[in-house]
Amino acid sequence: MKAGKDFGKLSSIAGRPDRMDVIRQRTSSPLILRLPQRRPATAGPTLRQLESRRRFKEAVQYAKSVLRDPESYEAWRRHLKPTRSVYTAVIARYLKHTT
């Protein structure tokens, strides 16, 4: 990272003038930063992503089962504010309290 007050013409440039650096305006002076490293698109999902997807699928299945059961749906609805969706509340609770 390079910072300075007198960049001359760089003060009017933003973005990527070449493939190596990014020019960003922070506070009163431009900064020259390196591009962030990204994983290749062909690498596929990581193990953590796969685990998160599996947990979310389980949460959706559980939420749908709550919506199908009138008793559990009413129990959830009574404990929520009128503007809050039972479906999203059940998913949030499932993801927060299960591992």
PyMOL commands that set and color helices and strands:
alter all, ss='L'
color gray80, all
select helices_A, chain A and resi 8-12+41-43+47-68+70-78+86-97
alter helices_A, ss='H'
color red, helices_A
select strands_A, chain A and resi 2-3+21-26+29-34
alter strands_A, ss='S'
color yellow, strands_A
deselect
rebuild
show_as cartoon
